[in-house]
Amino acid sequence: MRFRHPDDSTVHLAYCSNVHQAEDLDGVLAQLAAYAEPVRARLGADRLGIGLWLARGVVTELVADAGALTRLRDELCARGLETVTLNAFPYAGFHREVVKKDVYLPDWADDARLRYTLDCARVLAALLPDDAARGSVSTLPLAWRAPWPPERSEAARRALDLLTDGLAQLERDTGRTVRVAFEPEPGCVVETTEQVVRELGGLDPERLGVCLDACHLAVQFEDPDAALGRLAAAGLPVVKLQASCAVEAADPADPDARAALERLAEPRFLHQTRTTTGSSSGAPASPGGTADSGDGGGLGGTVLGADDLPEALAGGLPTGTGPWRVHFHAPLHAAPEPPLRTTSGQLGAVLSGLLGGPSALCDHIEVETYTWSVLPRPPAGRAGLVDGIAAELAWARKQLTGLGLKEDPS
């Protein structure tokens, strides 16, 4: 869906297809028919945005076969769908029985990550609607934090220089602008906006920027206004926002809360968990340890971290210092099992900070709830998932129109 900001710019809203299991082109085309087009119909929208996740094998086929690329573009158009953003964080195997830390491989010290990302940018340049100003590709925040010796950090920095050059060449070749956005995530080399500034500051802002995931921001206990101000002061654009909510247990010692958390501790995805001893600017957290917030916003406080929810529940985090926040992307529109709650208020603050002012500070928004299949009560069948995704997008649409944006059917 498209929205018109009061500054007259276009803001795109999409949902991310990494919720669906498909790692070949036929599977991707099938999910457009089975899910994306019915979601559009539920919303009564003439056009629906879909942020495609295309596994390495699909991207390889699309780059090598112009006919396959034309087939995908034609299918999108025929079903009233459009793509202005790709999610290139997962490389492959995102719906295996166990994913966990494998989602961070290959990392940015590996040439395979650079090649995959540039191939995604080439595919997106061909899929972009003719009237879209630009495209975006989101990617991981360099790597999982360890092992990350200096030589791997230096290799990643060289890869980012090559990425910038490759994106510039793509624009010369196609006339289309595609930007790559790095997504801070708990436990990674870059997990907070303070680390974004330190690790990614000085990069070409015309080509590279930040994918801000509201769930990750909340898990790190970052204040939205301070985080956005920090990025703006460093000249780092928010290329893409992933509209997502974390799960919060206000009192993790409550037996009912622990029982509900245990039902979220599933084996497929990593669910980094954080707590804080007080107000915090989102300082990096050591698993099972502490981290001072330093001067990253002046809010004080200490963030404590566990790499996964089962570890936290087994004693890896204290229960008496404050609420727990869990990296479990919860549906935007629905409350989790009581007494758990979501950080939807934090997401609302991020949306307001980016789009509630006189100018739009981000033009690509992607609802990214990839966890529907691992919820304690997954949606019932295909129709249930369609209804759930449509309800999330309706929630996001209401947030945007409440900020003064107008839905644009053009």
C-alpha positions, 0 to 999 in steps of 0.5 A: 500500500502507498501513503502520501505524507503531508510533505507530498512524498510517497511512503510504502507499506508492505509485509515481508514474505519471509513468513512463508516457506519457499526457496525456489521460484515456483514456491515464491510464485505460489505464495503470491497466489495463496497469501499475498493476493488474498491479503490485498483482497481482505484489505480492499486495496487496489495494490499491496506492497510485499517485501520479498525474501528471496533465498540465494537459489532463487536470486541466482536463478533470477539473475541468470534467467531474464525470463524468470525475472520477467515471470516474477514481475508479471505475476506481481503485476497481475495480482495487484502487488508491488515490491520496493524492498527485499529482505536479504537478511536470511540467506537460505534455510529460514524455515528449517527445523532449527535456524538460531544463529545460522541466520547470520551466515554468511556474514559480511566478512564472507564474499558470499554475503556481498555477492548475494546482496548485490544480486538482490539489488539487481533483481530489485532494480528490475522489479521496482515499479516504474514510478517508485523513487528507489528500492531498499535491501535490508541485511544483517548488522555485519555478523554475530558478535563472536568470533569477530577478530580484527581481520574479519572486521577489516574484511567486512569494511572492505566489502562495504566499500565494494558494496557502495561501488556495486550499487553505484554501478547498478544505478549507472546501468539501470537508472534505478537507485537501490540502497542497502540498510543494515539492521541492528539486532541484539547479540550482533556486532551492531546491536544498538544505534550507538554501535551503528554510529561507531561501526557504520558512520562515515559510509556513503549515505546515498547508498547505505543506511539503517534498517530500524527494527522496532522490536530490536530497538525495544529489546535493547531498551533504547528510547526511540527519540534518542535513537532517531536523534543519534542516527540523524546527528551521524548523518545515517538515513533510516532507509527502512523501518521494520514494523515489529513488536517484542514481547514483554513480561512486566514481572518475569518472576510471576509464575503465570508470566514464566509459564507464558514465556516458556510456551514461547521458547521454541527451537527454531528461531533465536529469541534474545532476551534483555532486562534492565536495572533502570532507564537505559539508552540501550547499551550493548549487553553481554550474555548473562552479564552487564553493560553500562550505558555509557554516554549513549543518550545520558539516560543511565541504567544497565542492560543485562542480556541472555542469547536465547529465551531458554537460557534466560528462563534457566537463570541466565537473567535475574527476575527482580531488576525490571521487565524482560523483553524478548526478541519474539516478533509478536503480531502487531494488532493482538495481545499475547497470552496474559500477563505478557504484553507487546511493545506496540507503544514503542513501535508507535513512538518510532512511527511518530518520530519518523513520519509524524513531523513535517518531513518523512524520514523514512519511506519504506515500512515492512511489517515483519512478523515471521513467527506466526508458525511458532506461536503457541497457537498458530493461525488455523490454516491458510485462511487464518494466516491471511486474516492475521497478516491483513489485520497487522497491515490494517493496524499499521494503516491506522497508525499511518493515517493517524499521523496525517498520511493519506492512503494513495490508491494511485 
